[in-house]
């Protein structure tokens, strides 16, 4: 709405307890645990206590992410393996919180025809839109 205005501080959202609770609820369940061996479900036990501690560390800029667990998965049709990094659940919560903050800012700037890495959009929707455009409009 006001392109000349700039955000000066967004960090306070990251250590807001309710925002962290919302970020935790957005995590996918049943995924592999990180280097600490803790799953999303296990982290959910005493969630408020754990997130309050996380918020406190984020607030005093004392949060340090854990190492990412490196594992290798087979590539289809090849004998090679692809590296995969699995962060700890607490780090996923922080990543999700940051993603939620930035999405609210940048989603307003993206065009409707942009589909890459956007929430609630997929490559299938992009192909459907492309097909409709080719059928309904003159293209070169």
C-alpha positions as CSV (number, residue, x, y, z in Angstrom):
1,X,0.0,0.0,0.0
2,X,2.8,2.4,0.9
3,X,6.0,1.3,-1.0
4,X,8.1,4.1,0.5
5,X,7.6,2.8,4.0
6,X,10.2,0.4,5.4
7,X,10.1,-2.1,8.2
8,X,12.6,-1.2,10.9
9,X,12.2,-4.1,13.4
10,X,10.6,-7.5,13.0
11,X,12.7,-9.4,15.5
12,X,10.2,-8.9,18.4
13,X,7.8,-11.3,16.6
14,X,10.3,-14.1,16.9
15,X,10.4,-14.1,20.6
16,X,6.6,-13.6,21.2
17,X,5.4,-16.8,23.0
18,X,2.0,-17.0,21.2
19,X,3.7,-16.5,17.8
20,X,6.1,-19.4,18.6
21,X,3.1,-21.5,19.6
22,X,1.5,-20.8,16.3
23,X,4.8,-21.6,14.5
24,X,5.0,-24.9,16.3
25,X,1.5,-25.8,15.3
26,X,2.5,-25.2,11.6
27,X,5.2,-27.9,11.8
28,X,4.7,-31.1,9.9
29,X,4.3,-34.2,12.1
30,X,5.9,-37.6,11.6
31,X,9.2,-36.2,10.2
32,X,12.6,-37.5,11.1
33,X,14.2,-36.1,14.3
34,X,17.2,-33.9,14.2
35,X,20.6,-34.3,15.9
36,X,18.9,-34.2,19.3
37,X,16.7,-37.2,18.5
38,X,13.5,-35.3,19.5
39,X,10.4,-35.5,17.3
40,X,7.8,-32.8,16.9
41,X,5.4,-34.9,19.1
42,X,7.9,-35.3,21.9
43,X,8.8,-31.6,21.8
44,X,5.0,-30.9,22.2
45,X,5.1,-32.3,25.7
46,X,5.6,-29.3,28.1
47,X,5.3,-27.1,25.0
48,X,4.7,-23.9,26.8
49,X,7.7,-24.4,29.1
50,X,10.0,-25.2,26.2
51,X,8.8,-22.3,24.1
52,X,9.0,-19.9,27.0
53,X,12.6,-20.9,27.4
54,X,13.2,-20.5,23.6
55,X,11.5,-17.1,23.7
56,X,13.7,-15.9,26.5
57,X,16.8,-17.0,24.7
58,X,15.7,-15.3,21.5
59,X,14.8,-12.2,23.4
60,X,18.2,-11.8,24.9
61,X,19.9,-12.9,21.6
62,X,21.2,-16.0,23.4
63,X,19.7,-18.6,21.0
64,X,22.1,-20.8,19.1
65,X,20.9,-23.3,16.6
66,X,21.9,-26.9,17.0
67,X,24.0,-28.6,14.3
68,X,22.0,-30.0,11.4
69,X,21.9,-33.8,11.1
70,X,23.3,-34.9,7.8
71,X,22.0,-38.0,6.2
72,X,22.1,-39.3,2.6
73,X,19.1,-40.6,0.7
74,X,19.3,-42.6,-2.6
75,X,18.8,-40.7,-5.8
76,X,16.1,-42.4,-8.0
77,X,17.6,-44.1,-11.1
78,X,21.2,-43.7,-9.8
79,X,23.6,-45.3,-7.4
80,X,24.5,-41.9,-6.0
81,X,23.1,-40.5,-2.8
82,X,21.7,-37.0,-2.1
83,X,22.7,-35.2,1.1
84,X,19.8,-34.1,3.3
85,X,20.0,-31.8,6.3
86,X,17.5,-32.3,9.2
87,X,17.3,-29.5,11.8
88,X,16.3,-30.0,15.4
89,X,12.6,-29.3,16.2
90,X,13.5,-26.1,18.2
91,X,15.3,-24.8,15.1
92,X,12.4,-25.7,12.9
93,X,10.1,-23.6,15.2
94,X,12.4,-20.6,14.8
95,X,12.6,-21.1,11.1
96,X,8.8,-21.4,10.8
97,X,8.4,-18.2,12.9
98,X,10.8,-16.3,10.6
99,X,9.1,-17.7,7.5
100,X,5.7,-16.5,8.8
101,X,7.0,-13.0,9.4
102,X,8.7,-12.7,6.0
103,X,5.8,-14.2,4.1
104,X,3.4,-11.5,5.4
105,X,5.7,-8.9,4.0
106,X,6.7,-10.3,0.7
107,X,3.4,-12.0,-0.3
108,X,2.0,-8.5,-0.8
109,X,4.7,-7.8,-3.4
110,X,4.5,-11.0,-5.5
111,X,2.4,-11.2,-8.6
112,X,-0.5,-13.6,-8.9
113,X,1.3,-15.3,-11.7
114,X,4.2,-16.2,-9.4
115,X,4.0,-19.8,-8.0
116,X,7.5,-20.8,-6.9
117,X,7.9,-21.6,-3.2
118,X,4.8,-19.8,-2.2
119,X,2.3,-20.9,0.4
120,X,-0.9,-22.6,-0.8
121,X,0.5,-22.8,-4.4
122,X,2.0,-25.7,-6.3
123,X,3.6,-26.5,-9.6
124,X,0.4,-28.2,-10.6
125,X,-1.5,-25.0,-10.2
126,X,1.2,-23.2,-12.3
127,X,0.8,-25.8,-15.1
128,X,-3.0,-25.5,-15.0
129,X,-2.7,-21.7,-15.3
130,X,-0.2,-22.0,-18.1
131,X,-2.6,-24.4,-20.0
132,X,-5.5,-22.0,-19.6
133,X,-3.4,-19.1,-20.8
134,X,-2.2,-21.1,-23.9
135,X,-5.8,-22.1,-24.7
136,X,-7.5,-18.8,-24.1
137,X,-5.0,-16.1,-25.2
138,X,-2.9,-15.4,-28.2
139,X,0.7,-16.5,-27.4
140,X,3.9,-16.5,-29.4
